[in-house]
Amino acid sequence: MDEHASAPGPSPQKRQAPGKDGPRRPKRGKYTPVACDECKKRKLKCIPAGHGGCERCIGGGLACAYASGPPPATKQRNQSSEQVRSLSDDMAQLRQQVADLVGTVQQLKHDTPRPPSASLQSPDTTIAHSPSTAHKEAAPKQPQFVGPTRPSFGLMVGERSLTRMGIPTFESPPPSGAQSPAEPPTSEADFWLRCTPGEMARLLAVFEEEVESVYPFIDIVDLASRAQLILDVIRSGSAAGGDELQLPVSARDVEMAKVAIATALAVEAHGKSQLSTTIAESVERHVSRISSPQVELKEIQLLTMLSIYYFHCDDELLAWRTIGIAAREALEMGLHRRKSLFDNFKDPDTRRLATRVFWCVYVLDRRWSFGTSLSFALSDRDIDAGLPEPDADFCYLGCMVGYGRLCSKLWDAIPPLGSPSQCIPEETVHALDLSTQDWLESIPPHLRLRHPRLGLAARTQPRVLHRLRALLYLRGNHTRISVYQHYLFSTTSITANLPSAWLVVNIALDSVQILVHLNATTDIYSRQQNAFNYFLLSAMAVIFLAVCHAPNIFTEPCRKGFLDAVHLVRAFSRHSVVSRRLWKSIRGLLPRLRSLGLQSSDGSCASNDGARGSPEPSSESPGVSEFPEALQHPLRADHDGGLWDAADVVPETDAGNSVPDMFQMRNDLLDIFDALGQGQHYPGEFGAHFYGPDDTDLLNGRGGEISRRLQGLI
């Protein structure tokens, strides 16, 4: 060996730095990252030579051994890989967030409405600049308060029963189906330029048939006769800031024609459209200014039209607000007092029109208030007892005035907010039922529905007359449901009042039968889905309560009615807003109700075709086949949409826009019914403690996610 390998030398001394002019010593090469033990001892460079040894050990005949263990850099490499992976994920999330923000900003720019301008501007101003895709700020679709007059209140009570049974809540599953195709953009300017007098007259005729036939507060025929003049004014903008006395039609007439056309477009589209929204918004911003010097009858008419338009567009709160403004303006004009009515309207024809306007506002005020469970704007005690009522030529409106007074009695009988019990006293129930029967008897014979169950329904009826008959009949049924529904709020109440429970269930099944027949024989239901779907939801809420609280009694008798309601849902168009809203509501309810089927005694999930242990209805519990005796009276209800007003139906989210699989929807609804009928391991009697007196959250809107979804279906 050489001298370096014989023995270790003395401790190394600090080397002197080379002189400025001296040569620089070369740097010593780095040791290999992995050196053998001998090279490490001598601090020499280890040069691997293969075969498990290095050149120095092989040359010196020494055993070349390496320290065991993984390379020290392995852990660092693993940590580096994890950090890179984490950073990549963070970058992907940031990219997505930035993309979402960019999309939101673009949407806000796209949807920002232009500032208000004159009512009827020239084509170079208003029509040319009308925002084709303008949307007013998102209007509240449902009031946060869920009161007892809404059909969703019964669903909320049933949901709380499921909670007390231990049925857990579930997150809503993702929307199914593809998104509905976007509506092709159509600007208001293009519409008015293409609109012909014939097309305008056709749309006004739709309004006359669907709205004026029920609420005769305006003469649409007069507007239709001036279609060309109205179109000329809209296109030329000659009314913008001009003298109305020099115009062939007034600005208010033009605005009423616009709202009537927007309503007709919404009726034909089964909900709001881009075009109808744009047309209505061009009128809305000029109506009911607080600082207006005075109120005129045409403004009340216009507000009433806007309220009905909002109803057909699923803006129930806006409908309620708007009719409230119209009601207050009617009070300001003195339409509620006989003396002021005769003093302000000397002409008999104008006075009769003003009378009809007031009573239409009164009826709509009741409808929208019951649909939202929010208070009336008109009080019966403020109305002059000697105020003239609608002429005999307007029988339907006369029936609705009586119905509005009946609604006032029912509203007063409902327990107040925060009451420990939602039950109506027995004597009050009987008095309300008697008043309802008296109102039904007051309906003129030509407006009474001939029940299809009795085989007396005419094969052909005038469409408008058939619709009025069906609406009155269903309104009578719904009123009695409102009177008796509280008997289904608990198992104890059903047991203690079984005849009354059977009565309300049979009335609900009868309503389903009427709706099914109406949809099967006419297009009335499909044209007015917003109105008739209110009655369907009310009936389904009753069936839901009955089967949930007493499945052994009501499952089998209610099966056919429930199946009929399911088939009715299936009949809706695939692109119907009602179908989308229904599917959105049912999605969140399905998992929770299906879980009832997992609670059968053997621990297995019940099948759709499994046998049930539900006994046949006894003589004490009248069955579906015994409708005439159970109903005790032919039911004829009130008007075309009654007070249901809740929300027409407009999908406001992507989930709402998704198109449901209609066959899957039917199967899912049947699963709900089967689960309710077969999951019966829970006790039949829950006891008085089951429904505590402190359940005031039913009344202040904290009933749960399922009810909040279902209440939007009205």
ZAMARGU-4260 file (C-alpha; in steps of 0.2 Angstrom, whole numbers, plus 5000, padded with zeros to 4 digits):
<rodrens>
0) 5000/5000/5000 | 5005/5018/4998 | 5009/5030/5012 | 4992/5037/5012 | 4985/5020/5017
5) 4997/5014/5030 | 4992/5025/5045 | 4981/5040/5048 | 4992/5056/5048 | 4991/5070/5060
10) 4976/5081/5062 | 4974/5092/5046 | 4980/5110/5048 | 4971/5124/5040 | 4977/5127/5023
15) 4984/5144/5018 | 4975/5153/5005 | 4986/5154/4989 | 4994/5170/4984 | 4986/5182/4973
20) 4998/5177/4959 | 5000/5159/4964 | 4990/5145/4955 | 4973/5139/4962 | 4972/5122/4968
25) 4959/5111/4959 | 4944/5107/4969 | 4943/5089/4976 | 4930/5079/4968 | 4914/5074/4977
30) 4913/5057/4985 | 4900/5046/4977 | 4883/5047/4985 | 4885/5029/4990 | 4903/5024/4996
35) 4909/5008/5003 | 4915/5007/5021 | 4934/5006/5017 | 4933/5022/5006 | 4922/5031/5019
40) 4936/5027/5032 | 4949/5034/5022 | 4939/5048/5014 | 4943/5043/4997 | 4933/5043/4981
45) 4924/5027/4979 | 4924/5021/4961 | 4912/5007/4958 | 4919/4993/4947 | 4904/4981/4946
50) 4902/4964/4954 | 4898/4972/4971 | 4915/4981/4973 | 4925/4997/4970 | 4942/4999/4961
55) 4952/5003/4977 | 4945/4988/4987 | 4948/4976/4972 | 4965/4982/4969 | 4970/4981/4987
60) 4962/4964/4990 | 4950/4971/5003 | 4933/4966/5007 | 4921/4979/4999 | 4905/4981/5009
65) 4892/4994/5008 | 4881/5000/5022 | 4864/4993/5022 | 4847/5003/5021 | 4838/5013/5008
70) 4846/5028/4999 | 4844/5043/5010 | 4836/5053/4995 | 4822/5041/4993 | 4811/5048/5006
75) 4814/5066/4999 | 4809/5060/4982 | 4793/5053/4988 | 4789/5069/4997 | 4793/5079/4982
80) 4781/5069/4971 | 4767/5071/4984 | 4770/5090/4984 | 4770/5091/4965 | 4754/5081/4965
85) 4746/5092/4978 | 4751/5108/4969 | 4744/5101/4953 | 4727/5098/4961 | 4727/5115/4969
90) 4731/5123/4951 | 4716/5113/4944 | 4705/5120/4957 | 4711/5137/4954 | 4708/5136/4936
95) 4690/5130/4939 | 4687/5144/4951 | 4693/5157/4939 | 4683/5149/4925 | 4667/5150/4936
100) 4671/5168/4941 | 4673/5173/4923 | 4657/5165/4918 | 4648/5174/4933 | 4655/5191/4927
105) 4649/5188/4909 | 4632/5182/4915 | 4630/5198/4926 | 4635/5209/4911 | 4623/5199/4901
110) 4608/5201/4913 | 4611/5219/4919 | 4594/5228/4914 | 4595/5244/4906 | 4589/5260/4916
115) 4571/5264/4914 | 4565/5274/4900 | 4549/5282/4893 | 4534/5271/4892 | 4531/5271/4873
120) 4547/5276/4865 | 4552/5277/4847 | 4559/5262/4837 | 4576/5271/4838 | 4575/5271/4857
125) 4564/5259/4866 | 4561/5245/4853 | 4579/5245/4846 | 4586/5245/4863 | 4574/5233/4872
130) 4585/5221/4881 | 4581/5204/4872 | 4588/5194/4887 | 4584/5206/4901 | 4578/5198/4917
135) 4573/5207/4932 | 4582/5203/4948 | 4578/5186/4955 | 4560/5187/4962 | 4556/5177/4978
140) 4547/5161/4972 | 4540/5156/4989 | 4537/5165/5005 | 4548/5160/5019 | 4532/5158/5030
145) 4522/5142/5026 | 4505/5144/5033 | 4490/5131/5035 | 4481/5137/5019 | 4495/5130/5008
150) 4495/5112/5002 | 4513/5111/5007 | 4508/5113/5025 | 4501/5096/5025 | 4516/5089/5017
155) 4527/5097/5031 | 4517/5089/5044 | 4519/5072/5036 | 4538/5075/5035 | 4539/5079/5053
160) 4531/5063/5057 | 4544/5054/5046 | 4557/5063/5056 | 4549/5057/5073 | 4549/5039/5066
165) 4567/5040/5064 | 4568/5041/5045 | 4583/5051/5041 | 4585/5065/5029 | 4595/5063/5013
170) 4604/5075/5001 | 4595/5078/4985 | 4602/5067/4971 | 4609/5076/4956 | 4597/5081/4942
175) 4592/5067/4929 | 4591/5069/4911 | 4597/5082/4899 | 4595/5100/4900 | 4581/5108/4891
180) 4586/5117/4875 | 4589/5136/4877 | 4575/5147/4870 | 4580/5155/4854 | 4582/5174/4857
185) 4568/5185/4851 | 4569/5203/4855 | 4554/5214/4858 | 4558/5225/4843 | 4558/5210/4832
190) 4542/5204/4839 | 4532/5220/4836 | 4540/5222/4819 | 4534/5205/4814 | 4517/5205/4823
195) 4502/5208/4812 | 4485/5214/4817 | 4478/5196/4815 | 4492/5189/4826 | 4488/5202/4839
200) 4470/5199/4839 | 4473/5180/4841 | 4484/5183/4856 | 4471/5194/4864 | 4458/5181/4860
205) 4468/5169/4870 | 4468/5181/4885 | 4449/5183/4883 | 4446/5165/4884 | 4459/5161/4898
210) 4457/5176/4909 | 4443/5188/4905 | 4430/5174/4905 | 4434/5172/4923 | 4438/5190/4928
215) 4428/5202/4917 | 4438/5218/4923 | 4443/5223/4905 | 4435/5224/4888 | 4448/5214/4877
220) 4437/5214/4862 | 4438/5233/4861 | 4457/5232/4862 | 4457/5219/4848 | 4446/5230/4837
225) 4460/5243/4838 | 4475/5231/4835 | 4482/5240/4820 | 4481/5257/4829 | 4490/5250/4844
230) 4503/5242/4833 | 4506/5258/4824 | 4508/5267/4841 | 4520/5254/4847 | 4531/5255/4832
235) 4531/5274/4829 | 4532/5278/4848 | 4521/5293/4845 | 4514/5292/4862 | 4531/5295/4870
240) 4530/5311/4879 | 4516/5317/4867 | 4499/5323/4870 | 4487/5308/4873 | 4472/5318/4867
245) 4480/5318/4850 | 4483/5299/4849 | 4471/5286/4843 | 4474/5276/4858 | 4480/5280/4875
250) 4496/5275/4883 | 4487/5265/4896 | 4477/5255/4882 | 4494/5251/4874 | 4501/5245/4890
255) 4486/5234/4894 | 4487/5227/4877 | 4505/5223/4880 | 4502/5214/4896 | 4487/5204/4889
260) 4499/5198/4875 | 4513/5194/4887 | 4500/5184/4897 | 4494/5175/4882 | 4512/5170/4878
265) 4515/5164/4895 | 4499/5153/4894 | 4504/5146/4878 | 4521/5142/4884 | 4515/5135/4901
270) 4526/5148/4910 | 4536/5163/4907 | 4547/5165/4892 | 4560/5178/4887 | 4548/5187/4876
275) 4534/5188/4888 | 4546/5194/4902 | 4553/5208/4891 | 4536/5214/4886 | 4529/5214/4903
280) 4545/5223/4910 | 4543/5237/4897 | 4526/5241/4906 | 4530/5236/4924 | 4542/5250/4927
285) 4529/5264/4923 | 4515/5257/4934 | 4509/5263/4951 | 4522/5277/4955 | 4520/5281/4973
290) 4521/5300/4969 | 4507/5299/4956 | 4495/5314/4959 | 4480/5303/4957 | 4474/5285/4954
295) 4463/5281/4939 | 4453/5265/4935 | 4464/5260/4921 | 4479/5259/4932 | 4469/5247/4944
300) 4465/5237/4928 | 4483/5236/4923 | 4489/5231/4940 | 4476/5217/4940 | 4482/5211/4923
305) 4500/5211/4929 | 4495/5201/4945 | 4487/5188/4934 | 4503/5188/4922 | 4514/5185/4937
310) 4503/5171/4943 | 4505/5162/4926 | 4524/5165/4927 | 4526/5157/4944 | 4529/5173/4953
315) 4516/5171/4967 | 4523/5184/4978 | 4524/5197/4965 | 4506/5192/4961 | 4501/5194/4979
320) 4510/5211/4980 | 4503/5218/4965 | 4485/5214/4969 | 4488/5222/4986 | 4493/5238/4977
325) 4478/5237/4966 | 4467/5234/4981 | 4474/5249/4990 | 4471/5260/4975 | 4453/5254/4974
330) 4451/5259/4992 | 4458/5276/4987 | 4446/5278/4973 | 4432/5274/4985 | 4426/5258/4975
335) 4422/5249/4991 | 4408/5262/4996 | 4392/5264/4987 | 4391/5283/4989 | 4408/5287/4982
340) 4405/5274/4968 | 4390/5283/4962 | 4398/5300/4965 | 4413/5297/4955 | 4405/5286/4940
345) 4390/5295/4934 | 4389/5284/4918 | 4380/5268/4922 | 4391/5258/4910 | 4407/5265/4918
350) 4400/5262/4935 | 4396/5244/4931 | 4414/5241/4924 | 4421/5249/4940 | 4410/5237/4951
355) 4417/5222/4941 | 4435/5229/4943 | 4433/5230/4962 | 4426/5213/4964 | 4439/5205/4953
360) 4452/5213/4964 | 4443/5206/4979 | 4442/5189/4973 | 4461/5189/4967 | 4466/5196/4984
365) 4458/5181/4992 | 4466/5169/4980 | 4483/5175/4981 | 4482/5177/5000 | 4477/5159/5002
370) 4490/5153/4990 | 4504/5161/5000 | 4496/5161/5017 | 4499/5179/5018 | 4485/5192/5024
375) 4472/5200/5014 | 4473/5218/5008 | 4454/5220/5008 | 4444/5218/5024 | 4426/5213/5023
380) 4421/5225/5036 | 4428/5239/5026 | 4416/5235/5011 | 4400/5244/5011 | 4386/5231/5013
385) 4375/5240/5000 | 4389/5240/4987 | 4382/5234/4970 | 4388/5216/4965 | 4391/5210/4948
390) 4377/5209/4936 | 4368/5193/4932 | 4377/5192/4916 | 4393/5188/4926 | 4387/5173/4936
395) 4404/5166/4938 | 4411/5182/4946 | 4395/5182/4957 | 4399/5165/4963 | 4417/5170/4967
400) 4412/5185/4977 | 4402/5173/4988 | 4417/5161/4989 | 4428/5176/4994 | 4417/5179/5009
405) 4417/5160/5013 | 4436/5161/5013 | 4436/5176/5025 | 4426/5165/5037 | 4439/5150/5035
410) 4454/5162/5037 | 4447/5168/5054 | 4444/5150/5060 | 4462/5145/5056 | 4472/5144/5073
415) 4483/5159/5074 | 4502/5159/5072 | 4511/5150/5086 | 4495/5141/5092 | 4499/5125/5102
420) 4486/5116/5091 | 4481/5117/5073 | 4464/5109/5076 | 4448/5119/5072 | 4434/5117/5085
425) 4421/5104/5081 | 4407/5117/5081 | 4417/5128/5069 | 4420/5114/5057 | 4402/5110/5056
430) 4397/5128/5053 | 4411/5130/5040 | 4405/5114/5031 | 4387/5120/5032 | 4392/5137/5024
435) 4402/5128/5011 | 4387/5118/5006 | 4376/5133/5006 | 4388/5141/4994 | 4388/5126/4983
440) 4369/5126/4982 | 4370/5145/4977 | 4379/5141/4961 | 4367/5143/4946 | 4363/5126/4938
445) 4372/5130/4921 | 4388/5132/4931 | 4386/5115/4941 | 4398/5101/4936 | 4390/5085/4931
450) 4401/5072/4939 | 4408/5059/4927 | 4406/5046/4940 | 4387/5047/4938 | 4388/5046/4920
455) 4379/5063/4918 | 4393/5073/4910 | 4389/5079/4893 | 4401/5072/4879 | 4403/5090/4872
460) 4403/5106/4882 | 4408/5123/4877 | 4426/5124/4883 | 4425/5140/4893 | 4409/5133/4902
465) 4417/5116/4905 | 4432/5125/4913 | 4421/5136/4924 | 4411/5121/4930 | 4427/5111/4934
470) 4435/5126/4944 | 4420/5129/4954 | 4418/5110/4959 | 4436/5109/4963 | 4436/5124/4973
475) 4422/5117/4984 | 4432/5101/4986 | 4447/5111/4991 | 4437/5122/5004 | 4431/5106/5012
480) 4448/5099/5012 | 4454/5115/5021 | 4441/5113/5034 | 4444/5094/5038 | 4462/5092/5034
485) 4468/5095/5052 | 4460/5078/5057 | 4475/5069/5047 | 4489/5078/5056 | 4492/5064/5069
490) 4487/5046/5071 | 4478/5050/5087 | 4467/5063/5078 | 4463/5050/5065 | 4458/5037/5077
495) 4447/5049/5087 | 4439/5056/5072 | 4439/5042/5059 | 4423/5047/5050 | 4430/5065/5047
500) 4446/5058/5042 | 4438/5047/5029 | 4428/5061/5023 | 4443/5072/5019 | 4452/5057/5011
505) 4437/5054/5000 | 4435/5072/4995 | 4454/5072/4990 | 4451/5056/4979 | 4436/5064/4971
510) 4447/5079/4966 | 4459/5067/4958 | 4446/5059/4948 | 4439/5075/4942 | 4456/5081/4936
515) 4460/5064/4928 | 4444/5065/4918 | 4447/5083/4914 | 4464/5079/4907 | 4458/5064/4897
520) 4443/5073/4889 | 4449/5090/4886 | 4465/5101/4884 | 4459/5112/4899 | 4471/5105/4911
525) 4486/5107/4900 | 4482/5125/4896 | 4479/5130/4914 | 4492/5118/4923 | 4496/5132/4935
530) 4478/5133/4942 | 4473/5114/4942 | 4490/5108/4948 | 4486/5117/4965 | 4471/5105/4967
535) 4481/5090/4963 | 4495/5094/4976 | 4481/5098/4989 | 4474/5080/4986 | 4491/5072/4986
540) 4495/5080/5002 | 4479/5073/5010 | 4483/5055/5003 | 4501/5058/5010 | 4495/5062/5027
545) 4482/5048/5028 | 4494/5034/5022 | 4509/5041/5033 | 4499/5042/5049 | 4487/5027/5046
550) 4494/5015/5033 | 4484/5000/5039 | 4468/5010/5036 | 4471/5020/5020 | 4484/5012/5010
555) 4473/5000/4999 | 4458/5012/4997 | 4470/5026/4992 | 4480/5016/4980 | 4469/5019/4964
560) 4468/5037/4967 | 4486/5038/4969 | 4489/5029/4954 | 4478/5040/4944 | 4487/5055/4950
565) 4504/5047/4945 | 4497/5044/4927 | 4491/5062/4927 | 4509/5067/4930 | 4515/5056/4917
570) 4503/5064/4905 | 4512/5081/4906 | 4523/5086/4892 | 4541/5082/4893 | 4545/5100/4891
575) 4532/5106/4903 | 4537/5117/4918 | 4525/5108/4929 | 4534/5091/4926 | 4551/5099/4929
580) 4545/5107/4945 | 4537/5090/4951 | 4552/5080/4947 | 4563/5093/4957 | 4551/5091/4972
585) 4550/5072/4971 | 4569/5070/4970 | 4573/5075/4988 | 4558/5065/4995 | 4561/5048/4986
590) 4576/5042/4997 | 4568/5046/5013 | 4551/5038/5009 | 4560/5023/5001 | 4569/5020/5018
595) 4552/5016/5025 | 4552/5000/5015 | 4568/4994/5024 | 4559/4994/5041 | 4547/4980/5038
600) 4547/4966/5051 | 4558/4954/5042 | 4571/4968/5038 | 4569/4966/5020 | 4564/4979/5008
605) 4546/4978/5002 | 4543/4975/4984 | 4530/4984/4973 | 4519/4969/4971 | 4520/4962/4989
610) 4505/4958/4998 | 4499/4970/5011 | 4491/4967/5028 | 4480/4982/5026 | 4462/4977/5030
615) 4447/4981/5019 | 4438/4997/5024 | 4424/4993/5036 | 4407/5000/5037 | 4414/5013/5049
620) 4427/5018/5037 | 4419/5021/5020 | 4429/5016/5005 | 4432/5024/4989 | 4417/5016/4981
625) 4406/5024/4993 | 4409/5042/4987 | 4391/5048/4987 | 4388/5044/5005 | 4405/5049/5011
630) 4404/5066/5002 | 4387/5069/5009 | 4384/5082/4995 | 4388/5086/4977 | 4403/5097/4978
635) 4405/5112/4967 | 4419/5123/4970 | 4424/5140/4965 | 4434/5149/4952 | 4447/5145/4940
640) 4462/5145/4951 | 4454/5149/4968 | 4466/5155/4981 | 4479/5143/4976 | 4490/5155/4968
645) 4505/5148/4975 | 4519/5146/4962 | 4515/5144/4944 | 4531/5135/4940 | 4547/5141/4933
650) 4563/5132/4935 | 4576/5144/4943 | 4591/5132/4944 | 4599/5119/4933 | 4591/5106/4943
655) 4574/5113/4939 | 4578/5114/4921 | 4583/5096/4920 | 4571/5085/4910 | 4564/5070/4920
660) 4563/5053/4914 | 4544/5052/4914 | 4544/5033/4916 | 4556/5033/4930 | 4546/5047/4938
665) 4531/5035/4938 | 4540/5021/4946 | 4548/5032/4959 | 4531/5039/4964 | 4524/5021/4965
670) 4539/5017/4976 | 4534/5031/4988 | 4516/5024/4989 | 4522/5006/4992 | 4535/5011/5005
675) 4522/5021/5015 | 4510/5006/5014 | 4522/4992/5018 | 4535/5000/5030 | 4524/4997/5046
680) 4536/4992/5060 | 4532/5008/5068 | 4518/5009/5081 | 4501/5012/5075 | 4498/5024/5090
685) 4511/5037/5094 | 4503/5045/5109 | 4499/5063/5113 | 4518/5066/5117 | 4522/5062/5099
690) 4516/5079/5092 | 4522/5091/5105 | 4514/5108/5108 | 4530/5117/5104 | 4530/5113/5086
695) 4528/5131/5081 | 4541/5129/5067 | 4528/5122/5056 | 4521/5139/5055 | 4536/5149/5053
700) 4544/5140/5039 | 4556/5129/5047 | 4548/5113/5041 | 4563/5105/5032 | 4571/5104/5015
705) 4558/5092/5008 | 4543/5103/5012 | 4553/5118/5005 | 4555/5109/4989 | 4537/5102/4988
710) 4529/5118/4992 | 4535/5126/4976 | 4524/5114/4966 | 4508/5123/4969
</rodrens>
